[in-house]
Amino acid sequence: MEIDNDLLERKAHLYEPRRLPTTYLILVLAAGVAIGNGITALAGYAWLRIEIQLATMEMQKQAEKATARFNLQAEQTRARNLEREHQKAQAELKATPAYQNAYRICEFWRQQAAADDNAFHRQKRAETCAKLNDFQ
């Protein structure tokens, strides 16, 4: 049995692995990169949206804190201004002659009441002591 080399050469190309052209390989790789980049881009977009929402929430918290701090400072300033106005009004009132006269009159009656009170209590103590002495 003789081997036909011609036939073997003609059929040999049937059993050799076929090579895809390089352009197919490049297209497949490009498609993979595009799909991978698309998925990565979607994940990146989702991550970016989450970061934006978190940053927005943080900014809102900071704004609320700043507003509360501002309101507190404004309220404290109003209270200090009212206290100053009150002290100023009291000083102006005390400087008027009518207030000074009224103060002197009230002070006189206070002293009179204290003196009367002391005299009244002295008298009551003396009476009580006299009653105790009589009882003994």
mmCIF file of the C-alpha atoms, coordinates in Angstrom:
data_MODEL
# 
_entry.id   MODEL 
# 
loop_
_atom_site.group_PDB 
_atom_site.id 
_atom_site.type_symbol 
_atom_site.label_atom_id 
_atom_site.label_alt_id 
_atom_site.label_comp_id 
_atom_site.label_asym_id 
_atom_site.label_entity_id 
_atom_site.label_seq_id 
_atom_site.pdbx_PDB_ins_code 
_atom_site.Cartn_x 
_atom_site.Cartn_y 
_atom_site.Cartn_z 
_atom_site.occupancy 
_atom_site.B_iso_or_equiv 
_atom_site.pdbx_formal_charge 
_atom_site.auth_seq_id 
_atom_site.auth_comp_id 
_atom_site.auth_asym_id 
_atom_site.auth_atom_id 
_atom_site.pdbx_PDB_model_num 
ATOM 1   C CA . MET A 1 1   ? 0.000   0.000   0.000   1.00 0.00 ? 1   MET A CA 1 
ATOM 2   C CA . GLU A 1 2   ? 1.476   3.120   -1.146  1.00 0.00 ? 2   GLU A CA 1 
ATOM 3   C CA . ILE A 1 3   ? 0.861   6.476   0.569   1.00 0.00 ? 3   ILE A CA 1 
ATOM 4   C CA . ASP A 1 4   ? -0.238  9.173   -1.723  1.00 0.00 ? 4   ASP A CA 1 
ATOM 5   C CA . ASN A 1 5   ? 1.650   12.243  -0.586  1.00 0.00 ? 5   ASN A CA 1 
ATOM 6   C CA . ASP A 1 6   ? -0.324  14.428  -2.871  1.00 0.00 ? 6   ASP A CA 1 
ATOM 7   C CA . LEU A 1 7   ? -3.565  13.347  -1.265  1.00 0.00 ? 7   LEU A CA 1 
ATOM 8   C CA . LEU A 1 8   ? -2.129  13.795  2.200   1.00 0.00 ? 8   LEU A CA 1 
ATOM 9   C CA . GLU A 1 9   ? -1.043  17.314  1.420   1.00 0.00 ? 9   GLU A CA 1 
ATOM 10  C CA . ARG A 1 10  ? -4.447  18.193  0.033   1.00 0.00 ? 10  ARG A CA 1 
ATOM 11  C CA . LYS A 1 11  ? -6.264  16.798  3.060   1.00 0.00 ? 11  LYS A CA 1 
ATOM 12  C CA . ALA A 1 12  ? -3.748  18.003  5.649   1.00 0.00 ? 12  ALA A CA 1 
ATOM 13  C CA . HIS A 1 13  ? -5.102  21.516  5.565   1.00 0.00 ? 13  HIS A CA 1 
ATOM 14  C CA . LEU A 1 14  ? -8.466  20.134  6.730   1.00 0.00 ? 14  LEU A CA 1 
ATOM 15  C CA . TYR A 1 15  ? -6.961  18.970  10.022  1.00 0.00 ? 15  TYR A CA 1 
ATOM 16  C CA . GLU A 1 16  ? -4.847  22.008  10.774  1.00 0.00 ? 16  GLU A CA 1 
ATOM 17  C CA . PRO A 1 17  ? -6.349  24.397  13.243  1.00 0.00 ? 17  PRO A CA 1 
ATOM 18  C CA . ARG A 1 18  ? -7.790  27.381  11.498  1.00 0.00 ? 18  ARG A CA 1 
ATOM 19  C CA . ARG A 1 19  ? -6.652  30.735  12.669  1.00 0.00 ? 19  ARG A CA 1 
ATOM 20  C CA . LEU A 1 20  ? -9.083  33.563  13.028  1.00 0.00 ? 20  LEU A CA 1 
ATOM 21  C CA . PRO A 1 21  ? -7.994  36.743  11.410  1.00 0.00 ? 21  PRO A CA 1 
ATOM 22  C CA . THR A 1 22  ? -6.466  39.275  13.784  1.00 0.00 ? 22  THR A CA 1 
ATOM 23  C CA . THR A 1 23  ? -9.255  41.747  13.041  1.00 0.00 ? 23  THR A CA 1 
ATOM 24  C CA . TYR A 1 24  ? -11.820 39.333  14.563  1.00 0.00 ? 24  TYR A CA 1 
ATOM 25  C CA . LEU A 1 25  ? -9.707  39.041  17.664  1.00 0.00 ? 25  LEU A CA 1 
ATOM 26  C CA . ILE A 1 26  ? -9.422  42.819  17.901  1.00 0.00 ? 26  ILE A CA 1 
ATOM 27  C CA . LEU A 1 27  ? -13.195 43.215  17.392  1.00 0.00 ? 27  LEU A CA 1 
ATOM 28  C CA . VAL A 1 28  ? -13.953 40.652  20.116  1.00 0.00 ? 28  VAL A CA 1 
ATOM 29  C CA . LEU A 1 29  ? -11.520 42.343  22.483  1.00 0.00 ? 29  LEU A CA 1 
ATOM 30  C CA . ALA A 1 30  ? -12.970 45.768  21.678  1.00 0.00 ? 30  ALA A CA 1 
ATOM 31  C CA . ALA A 1 31  ? -16.501 44.466  22.282  1.00 0.00 ? 31  ALA A CA 1 
ATOM 32  C CA . GLY A 1 32  ? -15.384 42.991  25.615  1.00 0.00 ? 32  GLY A CA 1 
ATOM 33  C CA . VAL A 1 33  ? -13.736 46.234  26.603  1.00 0.00 ? 33  VAL A CA 1 
ATOM 34  C CA . ALA A 1 34  ? -16.816 48.204  25.533  1.00 0.00 ? 34  ALA A CA 1 
ATOM 35  C CA . ILE A 1 35  ? -19.134 45.921  27.495  1.00 0.00 ? 35  ILE A CA 1 
ATOM 36  C CA . GLY A 1 36  ? -16.774 45.975  30.477  1.00 0.00 ? 36  GLY A CA 1 
ATOM 37  C CA . ASN A 1 37  ? -16.459 49.720  30.229  1.00 0.00 ? 37  ASN A CA 1 
ATOM 38  C CA . GLY A 1 38  ? -20.236 50.024  29.969  1.00 0.00 ? 38  GLY A CA 1 
ATOM 39  C CA . ILE A 1 39  ? -20.728 47.969  33.111  1.00 0.00 ? 39  ILE A CA 1 
ATOM 40  C CA . THR A 1 40  ? -17.955 49.897  34.833  1.00 0.00 ? 40  THR A CA 1 
ATOM 41  C CA . ALA A 1 41  ? -19.472 53.160  33.657  1.00 0.00 ? 41  ALA A CA 1 
ATOM 42  C CA . LEU A 1 42  ? -22.900 52.160  35.033  1.00 0.00 ? 42  LEU A CA 1 
ATOM 43  C CA . ALA A 1 43  ? -21.369 51.152  38.351  1.00 0.00 ? 43  ALA A CA 1 
ATOM 44  C CA . GLY A 1 44  ? -19.388 54.393  38.426  1.00 0.00 ? 44  GLY A CA 1 
ATOM 45  C CA . TYR A 1 45  ? -22.504 56.417  37.648  1.00 0.00 ? 45  TYR A CA 1 
ATOM 46  C CA . ALA A 1 46  ? -24.451 54.676  40.423  1.00 0.00 ? 46  ALA A CA 1 
ATOM 47  C CA . TRP A 1 47  ? -21.588 55.253  42.855  1.00 0.00 ? 47  TRP A CA 1 
ATOM 48  C CA . LEU A 1 48  ? -21.380 58.905  41.808  1.00 0.00 ? 48  LEU A CA 1 
ATOM 49  C CA . ARG A 1 49  ? -25.146 59.388  42.353  1.00 0.00 ? 49  ARG A CA 1 
ATOM 50  C CA . ILE A 1 50  ? -24.850 57.879  45.845  1.00 0.00 ? 50  ILE A CA 1 
ATOM 51  C CA . GLU A 1 51  ? -21.903 60.148  46.643  1.00 0.00 ? 51  GLU A CA 1 
ATOM 52  C CA . ILE A 1 52  ? -23.834 63.175  45.394  1.00 0.00 ? 52  ILE A CA 1 
ATOM 53  C CA . GLN A 1 53  ? -26.835 62.254  47.566  1.00 0.00 ? 53  GLN A CA 1 
ATOM 54  C CA . LEU A 1 54  ? -24.615 61.745  50.616  1.00 0.00 ? 54  LEU A CA 1 
ATOM 55  C CA . ALA A 1 55  ? -22.853 65.045  49.987  1.00 0.00 ? 55  ALA A CA 1 
ATOM 56  C CA . THR A 1 56  ? -26.221 66.785  49.584  1.00 0.00 ? 56  THR A CA 1 
ATOM 57  C CA . MET A 1 57  ? -27.474 65.322  52.867  1.00 0.00 ? 57  MET A CA 1 
ATOM 58  C CA . GLU A 1 58  ? -24.265 66.396  54.613  1.00 0.00 ? 58  GLU A CA 1 
ATOM 59  C CA . MET A 1 59  ? -24.593 69.902  53.193  1.00 0.00 ? 59  MET A CA 1 
ATOM 60  C CA . GLN A 1 60  ? -28.211 70.075  54.401  1.00 0.00 ? 60  GLN A CA 1 
ATOM 61  C CA . LYS A 1 61  ? -27.119 69.025  57.896  1.00 0.00 ? 61  LYS A CA 1 
ATOM 62  C CA . GLN A 1 62  ? -24.382 71.649  57.898  1.00 0.00 ? 62  GLN A CA 1 
ATOM 63  C CA . ALA A 1 63  ? -26.864 74.274  56.678  1.00 0.00 ? 63  ALA A CA 1 
ATOM 64  C CA . GLU A 1 64  ? -29.322 73.342  59.447  1.00 0.00 ? 64  GLU A CA 1 
ATOM 65  C CA . LYS A 1 65  ? -26.555 73.573  62.054  1.00 0.00 ? 65  LYS A CA 1 
ATOM 66  C CA . ALA A 1 66  ? -25.430 76.934  60.686  1.00 0.00 ? 66  ALA A CA 1 
ATOM 67  C CA . THR A 1 67  ? -29.020 78.206  60.687  1.00 0.00 ? 67  THR A CA 1 
ATOM 68  C CA . ALA A 1 68  ? -29.558 77.037  64.270  1.00 0.00 ? 68  ALA A CA 1 
ATOM 69  C CA . ARG A 1 69  ? -26.264 78.636  65.327  1.00 0.00 ? 69  ARG A CA 1 
ATOM 70  C CA . PHE A 1 70  ? -27.204 81.874  63.557  1.00 0.00 ? 70  PHE A CA 1 
ATOM 71  C CA . ASN A 1 71  ? -30.666 81.908  65.174  1.00 0.00 ? 71  ASN A CA 1 
ATOM 72  C CA . LEU A 1 72  ? -29.132 81.288  68.604  1.00 0.00 ? 72  LEU A CA 1 
ATOM 73  C CA . GLN A 1 73  ? -26.625 84.091  68.123  1.00 0.00 ? 73  GLN A CA 1 
ATOM 74  C CA . ALA A 1 74  ? -29.376 86.424  66.913  1.00 0.00 ? 74  ALA A CA 1 
ATOM 75  C CA . GLU A 1 75  ? -31.524 85.543  69.947  1.00 0.00 ? 75  GLU A CA 1 
ATOM 76  C CA . GLN A 1 76  ? -28.591 86.120  72.303  1.00 0.00 ? 76  GLN A CA 1 
ATOM 77  C CA . THR A 1 77  ? -27.880 89.464  70.638  1.00 0.00 ? 77  THR A CA 1 
ATOM 78  C CA . ARG A 1 78  ? -31.541 90.477  71.005  1.00 0.00 ? 78  ARG A CA 1 
ATOM 79  C CA . ALA A 1 79  ? -31.483 89.480  74.684  1.00 0.00 ? 79  ALA A CA 1 
ATOM 80  C CA . ARG A 1 80  ? -28.301 91.494  75.300  1.00 0.00 ? 80  ARG A CA 1 
ATOM 81  C CA . ASN A 1 81  ? -29.790 94.509  73.510  1.00 0.00 ? 81  ASN A CA 1 
ATOM 82  C CA . LEU A 1 82  ? -32.991 94.269  75.567  1.00 0.00 ? 82  LEU A CA 1 
ATOM 83  C CA . GLU A 1 83  ? -30.967 94.014  78.779  1.00 0.00 ? 83  GLU A CA 1 
ATOM 84  C CA . ARG A 1 84  ? -28.942 97.098  77.803  1.00 0.00 ? 84  ARG A CA 1 
ATOM 85  C CA . GLU A 1 85  ? -32.125 99.023  76.966  1.00 0.00 ? 85  GLU A CA 1 
ATOM 86  C CA . HIS A 1 86  ? -33.665 97.961  80.293  1.00 0.00 ? 86  HIS A CA 1 
ATOM 87  C CA . GLN A 1 87  ? -30.595 99.087  82.241  1.00 0.00 ? 87  GLN A CA 1 
ATOM 88  C CA . LYS A 1 88  ? -30.507 102.358 80.317  1.00 0.00 ? 88  LYS A CA 1 
ATOM 89  C CA . ALA A 1 89  ? -34.220 102.963 81.016  1.00 0.00 ? 89  ALA A CA 1 
ATOM 90  C CA . GLN A 1 90  ? -33.704 102.183 84.716  1.00 0.00 ? 90  GLN A CA 1 
ATOM 91  C CA . ALA A 1 91  ? -30.774 104.589 84.883  1.00 0.00 ? 91  ALA A CA 1 
ATOM 92  C CA . GLU A 1 92  ? -32.833 107.303 83.172  1.00 0.00 ? 92  GLU A CA 1 
ATOM 93  C CA . LEU A 1 93  ? -35.750 106.655 85.536  1.00 0.00 ? 93  LEU A CA 1 
ATOM 94  C CA . LYS A 1 94  ? -33.552 106.777 88.631  1.00 0.00 ? 94  LYS A CA 1 
ATOM 95  C CA . ALA A 1 95  ? -32.109 110.076 87.425  1.00 0.00 ? 95  ALA A CA 1 
ATOM 96  C CA . THR A 1 96  ? -35.529 111.782 87.376  1.00 0.00 ? 96  THR A CA 1 
ATOM 97  C CA . PRO A 1 97  ? -36.422 113.991 90.371  1.00 0.00 ? 97  PRO A CA 1 
ATOM 98  C CA . ALA A 1 98  ? -39.836 112.320 90.765  1.00 0.00 ? 98  ALA A CA 1 
ATOM 99  C CA . TYR A 1 99  ? -38.212 108.887 91.198  1.00 0.00 ? 99  TYR A CA 1 
ATOM 100 C CA . GLN A 1 100 ? -35.685 110.240 93.679  1.00 0.00 ? 100 GLN A CA 1 
ATOM 101 C CA . ASN A 1 101 ? -38.460 111.886 95.717  1.00 0.00 ? 101 ASN A CA 1 
ATOM 102 C CA . ALA A 1 102 ? -40.560 108.725 95.638  1.00 0.00 ? 102 ALA A CA 1 
ATOM 103 C CA . TYR A 1 103 ? -37.525 106.671 96.671  1.00 0.00 ? 103 TYR A CA 1 
ATOM 104 C CA . ARG A 1 104 ? -36.825 108.987 99.607  1.00 0.00 ? 104 ARG A CA 1 
ATOM 105 C CA . ILE A 1 105 ? -40.480 108.815 100.723 1.00 0.00 ? 105 ILE A CA 1 
ATOM 106 C CA . CYS A 1 106 ? -40.505 105.006 100.470 1.00 0.00 ? 106 CYS A CA 1 
ATOM 107 C CA . GLU A 1 107 ? -37.232 104.791 102.389 1.00 0.00 ? 107 GLU A CA 1 
ATOM 108 C CA . PHE A 1 108 ? -38.642 107.042 105.140 1.00 0.00 ? 108 PHE A CA 1 
ATOM 109 C CA . TRP A 1 109 ? -41.761 104.881 105.509 1.00 0.00 ? 109 TRP A CA 1 
ATOM 110 C CA . ARG A 1 110 ? -39.659 101.716 105.495 1.00 0.00 ? 110 ARG A CA 1 
ATOM 111 C CA . GLN A 1 111 ? -37.564 103.071 108.357 1.00 0.00 ? 111 GLN A CA 1 
ATOM 112 C CA . GLN A 1 112 ? -40.704 104.156 110.218 1.00 0.00 ? 112 GLN A CA 1 
ATOM 113 C CA . ALA A 1 113 ? -42.235 100.716 109.770 1.00 0.00 ? 113 ALA A CA 1 
ATOM 114 C CA . ALA A 1 114 ? -39.049 99.060  111.030 1.00 0.00 ? 114 ALA A CA 1 
ATOM 115 C CA . ALA A 1 115 ? -38.940 101.337 114.081 1.00 0.00 ? 115 ALA A CA 1 
ATOM 116 C CA . ASP A 1 116 ? -42.645 100.786 114.790 1.00 0.00 ? 116 ASP A CA 1 
ATOM 117 C CA . ASP A 1 117 ? -42.185 97.067  114.299 1.00 0.00 ? 117 ASP A CA 1 
ATOM 118 C CA . ASN A 1 118 ? -39.337 97.007  116.798 1.00 0.00 ? 118 ASN A CA 1 
ATOM 119 C CA . ALA A 1 119 ? -41.340 99.045  119.329 1.00 0.00 ? 119 ALA A CA 1 
ATOM 120 C CA . PHE A 1 120 ? -44.365 96.798  118.826 1.00 0.00 ? 120 PHE A CA 1 
ATOM 121 C CA . HIS A 1 121 ? -42.301 93.662  119.347 1.00 0.00 ? 121 HIS A CA 1 
ATOM 122 C CA . ARG A 1 122 ? -40.530 95.131  122.382 1.00 0.00 ? 122 ARG A CA 1 
ATOM 123 C CA . GLN A 1 123 ? -43.890 95.889  123.941 1.00 0.00 ? 123 GLN A CA 1 
ATOM 124 C CA . LYS A 1 124 ? -45.211 92.392  123.197 1.00 0.00 ? 124 LYS A CA 1 
ATOM 125 C CA . ARG A 1 125 ? -42.097 90.764  124.676 1.00 0.00 ? 125 ARG A CA 1 
ATOM 126 C CA . ALA A 1 126 ? -42.406 92.852  127.824 1.00 0.00 ? 126 ALA A CA 1 
ATOM 127 C CA . GLU A 1 127 ? -46.072 91.920  128.205 1.00 0.00 ? 127 GLU A CA 1 
ATOM 128 C CA . THR A 1 128 ? -45.287 88.253  127.670 1.00 0.00 ? 128 THR A CA 1 
ATOM 129 C CA . CYS A 1 129 ? -42.481 88.367  130.232 1.00 0.00 ? 129 CYS A CA 1 
ATOM 130 C CA . ALA A 1 130 ? -44.768 90.092  132.744 1.00 0.00 ? 130 ALA A CA 1 
ATOM 131 C CA . LYS A 1 131 ? -47.398 87.417  132.259 1.00 0.00 ? 131 LYS A CA 1 
ATOM 132 C CA . LEU A 1 132 ? -44.805 84.691  132.762 1.00 0.00 ? 132 LEU A CA 1 
ATOM 133 C CA . ASN A 1 133 ? -43.551 86.370  135.932 1.00 0.00 ? 133 ASN A CA 1 
ATOM 134 C CA . ASP A 1 134 ? -47.104 86.621  137.255 1.00 0.00 ? 134 ASP A CA 1 
ATOM 135 C CA . PHE A 1 135 ? -47.679 82.969  136.444 1.00 0.00 ? 135 PHE A CA 1 
ATOM 136 C CA . GLN A 1 136 ? -44.654 81.848  138.392 1.00 0.00 ? 136 GLN A CA 1 
# 
